[in-house]
């Protein structure tokens, strides 16, 4: 199991909000697929997959806020 973390979209970003999950629990994804969209105070960015895998568990739901570098999902590499 691998944890996906809240990315730091800017130097001063301390927290981000998940706007939308593009993958559901149990879904497969491919490298470079967009897993979710994250909003900071100044911008919106995509969290993309670094490898092929399966989304096991969403830890931070849509419209929830999380500190940067904290886990937002658990995935399995394929």
Secondary structure, 3 states (H helix, E strand, C coil): CEEEECCCCCCCCCEEEEEEECCCCCCEECCCCEEEEEECCCCEEEEECCCCEEEEEECCCCCCEEECCCEEEEEEEC
